Amino acid sequence: MYKIPPSLSVAAVAALLSAGCANNAKKMNAEVENPNSLYRVAETMRKSQNYQAAANFYQQFLEENPEHRDSYAGLSQSLMALNKSEDAALILQTFINKNPNEKTLYLELGRAYYACNKGQEGLKAFKAAVRHAPDNVSALNGVGICYDLLKEHKQAQEWYRKALKRSPKNIGIHSNLGVSMALEGRHDEAVKLLSKLAAQPSASPRERQNLALVYGLMGYFDKAAQQFSLDLDTDAVRRNLAYLYRVNTASKVTFDPADMEPENADAAGSTATEIATAPENAVDPRGTTTEITNAPETAGDSRSAATEIANAPETTESEVANAPENILSETLGPTTSAG
């Protein structure tokens, strides 16, 4: 079995959770001394966002319980939260290869491959999830985002519409559809759709930032800055605008949808079932992996492209400094220098 490097001892974890409470410490020590309780400890660590400790405990539990599907899902998501998506994909793929009748982990495998920018592998996994659960909105959306990653935008939009037939009010998938239109070059249609989404009372920063992204791709940097500024600080806005300016002016630079996130990618604290059965953005546990086929219409979340742009490796400080002043200054105000 794939091994996770240990980083925290049982005693250290117990001390961490106890927070000075002797009763809590005794309870945690009792839990970790019982191998059958390691899963509950792993879940506790995951929910507290201590992902490295969670990964360690999932691994220990799986050594004694190698067929426990929920543990593979929890381990995978803990690793993804640690930016170890390739490890997550390897673990899930290995388990599925050994269990050809497995039906419940393909959704997680698709997300792991997508996070690794492996569109073909992700597409295969998400389509397998659809075969096993044809009405699963998360799986249908996953197929769409992988097609966008592969630059097959028309195909992507067909799958988003399939998902929307089953979840017509899912604002996240509507947002994905709008971004896909923009990537295809249908900017006006994308702006029309994303503007409506961003104006809704239930809109999240994702919808507003995706609208900003499309404005930037169109060269409307003032409008992009206004939208970015609703949720990002000034430095992040400047980096985003510099990146988008570079996309618009450098012939060899194109916007990469891999910078976006698949739905619920930020819900790294949940298991495969929790993502499939929870409402949008929920991260609390809801059940077992056997419930994956019962995903409600609200399951899912949109890809967030714009918030990732600020950290894009292509954008350097010199590029921000060298971007035209009318892009960075008119909306945000002049940049002041120290001294």
N, C-alpha and C positions, 0 to 999 in steps of 0.2 A: 504494500500500500504506500501511496505517496506520503512522505513525512513532512510535518510542519516543524520548523526549528523552534524549540522552546524558548520562551523569553521571560516568563513569570513562573515562579514556583507556586505550589498550592498554598503554602503559608503566606506568600506575598499577596496572592489574590484574596485570601481570607482577610488579611489585614486591610487590604484596600477597600473591600466591601464593608468591613465592620465599622469604619469611620469612627473608631473610638468606642464602639458599643460591644461590651463583652458578650452579650447574648447573641448578637449577630455573628460574632466571630466563632462562637461555639457551634452555632447552626451551620455556618459555612464549612467548618472543619468536619462536621458530621456528614455533610453532603459529599464533600470531595473524597472522603474515605470510603464511600459506598460507590462502586463502579456504576451501578444502575442509576445513580443520581447525577453522574457527570453531565448528562444531557441537560438536566435542569440548570446546572451551574453554567454550562455553556450558553444556554438561553439567557440567563441572567446577565452574563457578561456582555452578550450581544446587545441586549436591550439597553444596557448602560453605555453602549458605544465603546466598550473596551474590546476592540475587535481582535487584537493579537491574543489576548487571554482566551477569548471565545474560541478562536481557531485552535488553540492548544487543547482546550477541553473537548471540543468536538472530535479532534484527532484521537485523544485518549479513549473517548467513548466508542469510537468506530473500531478501534483495535479489538474490542470485545464484542461489538455489535456491528459487523461489517455490512449488514443488509438494511440498516436503519436509514430510510430515505430522507426523512426530515433533517437528519444530521448532515447529510451531504448538501442539502439545500442551505442550511445554516452556515456550514463551513465555507461553501462557495461564496455566499454573500459577505461573510466576514473577510475573506481574502480579497474580494473585489473592493471592499471598503479600504483595504490596505494597499490598493493599487497593484494587486497581484492577480489580475484577471486571467492571465495565461495559466497560472497554477489552478485557478478555479475551473477553467475549461478542461484542463487535463484531468482533474479529479472526477468531474462529472462525466466526461467522455469515457474514461476508464470504467467507471461503474456501469454506464449504459452498455458498453461493449460486452461486459460480462453478464449483463442481464437483458437479453434481447427483447423481452416482453415488457420492459420498463416503459411506462406511459407518462409519468408525472414530472420528470425532471428535464424534459426537452425545453421547456420555457426558460428555466434557469440557464441551461446550456446555451441557448440562443443569446441570452443577455451577456453571458461571459464572452462568447465569441465576438459579439458586437463591440463590447468594451475593448477587445484586442484589435479592433479594426479588421476582423476577418469576416468580410461580408458573405462570402460563399458558404463558409461553415455555419455562420449564424443563420443564413437563409435556410439551409438544410434542416437545422435544429428547429427553427420556428415553424417550418412547414410540417415537420413531424408532430409538433405540438398541435397544429391545426388538424392533422389527420386523426389524432386521438380525441380532440375536443373542437369540433368544427365551429362552435359558437363562442369560443374563448376570445374575447375582445383583445386581450393582451397579446395573444399569439398572432392574431390577424394584424394587429398594429406592428408587431415585431417583424413580420414578413415585409411590411411596407418600409420600415426604417432600413432594413438590410438592402432592399432594392434601391433606396436613395443612396446608401453608402456605395453601391455598385454603379451609381449614376444612371440607373434605369428608372427615371422619374415617372414616366407614364405608368409603368408597372406598379410602382410604389403607390401612386394615387388610386389605382384600382383597388389595392388592398386596404388603403385607408377608408375608402368608400364602403367596402365590405364590412369593415369594423363599425362604421357609422350607421349602417343599416341595423345593426344589433344594439348600438349605443348612440342614438342620434343626438343626444345632448352632451356627449363627452367632449368638453372644451379642449382637452389635451390632444385628442386625435384630430379635431378640426384644426388646431394649431399646426400639427405635423403636416396636414394636407396643405396649409398655406405656405409653410416653409418649402415643401416639395415643389409647389408651383413656382416659387421664386428661384429655386435651384434650376428649374427647367427654363427659366427666362420669362415666365409669365408674371412679371412683376406687378402689373396693375391689378390683376385678379388676386394676387397674393395680398397686396395692400388692402384691397376691399374686404377680404375675408378677415385678415388679422386685425384690422381696425375695429371691426365689429366685435371680435373676441376681446380685444384690449379694453373696450368700452363697457364690457359687462361688469356688473358689481362683483361677480364671482371670479373675475380674472385674477390670475397670479402674476408675479413678476415675469414668469416665463412668457406669457402671452405678450406682455409689453416689450420685453427684450427681443423677442422674435420679430415683432413689428419694427423695432429699431434696426435690427439686422437687415431686413428687406429694404428699408429706407437707405441704409448705407450702401447696399449692393446696387441700388439705383443711382447713387451719387447724391442723394438728398441728405447731406451730412448735418444740416441744421435740424431737420426733423429727427434724424437718428439721434442726435445729441439730446434733444428734448426728451425722447423716450428713454434713452439710457439713463439720463439724470434722475428719473423717477425712482430708480432702485440702486444705482451704483454711485460710488464716490467719484470725485472729479478726476483723480488719477486713472481710475479704471475706465472712465468715459474717454479720456484722451487716448489711452492705449487701444481701446476698441476702434475709435475713429481712425487712428493711424493704421491699424491693421486693415480696416475696410478700404481706406484710401489706397493702400498697397495692392489689395485685391483688384481694385478698379483700374490701377495704372500699370501694373507689372504683368506682362503677357504670360509669364510662366507661373504666376501665382493665381490659384483659384480657391474659392471657398470650399472647404472639405466638410461634408456632413458628418464625418466621423467625430468632429468636435461636439456634436450634439449628443444628448443622452437618450437612451430608450426609456420608455415609460417606467416609472418607479425605480429607475436606476439609483436615485438618491435614497431609496428606502432600503439601504443595505442592512438594516437591522431586522428585516423580516425574512421569513422562510418562503419557499416557492408557493405554498398555499396561501400564506398571508397576503402576498402580493396579488395573487389571483382572486382572492375573495374579499379583499379589503376595499373600501371606497378610495377615491383618488387621494394620493399622498399619505394614506394611513400606514402606520408602521407597527401597530400593535398586533399580537397574535390573535388569530381567529379560528384555527382548527388544524386539521391534518392534511397532508398532501393529497389524500384521496378526494378532496373537495375541489381540486383544480379545475374540473370540468364545469363547475357551477359559478364561474366568475360573473358578478353582477354587471349591469350596464355601465356602472360608474367606475369600474376597474380601470386603472391606467393613469398615465400622466404624460405630459408632452416632453419632447426633446427640448432641452434648453441650449440654444446655440450661442446666444449673445454673451451670456455670462462666462462662457469658456474662452471667448475671443481674447479677453484681457490677458490670459496666460498663454496665448499661442506663441510657440517658440519663434515663429517668423517675425514677431514684432519686437524690436529691440528699443532701448531707450533712445538711441540715435535716430531711429526712424520716427519716434514720437516727436523728437526735437526738430526733425527736418520736414515734418508734414507741413503743408501750406498753412500759413497763419490764419487764413480765412476759414479753414476747417476747424482748427482747434481753439481759436480765440474769440470769434464773433459771438458764439453762443455761450461759451464758458467763461469768458473774460481772459485777459492777458495772463500769461505765465510769468510769475515773478521769480527772480533769481536770488540766491542767497548773497548777502553782503550788500 
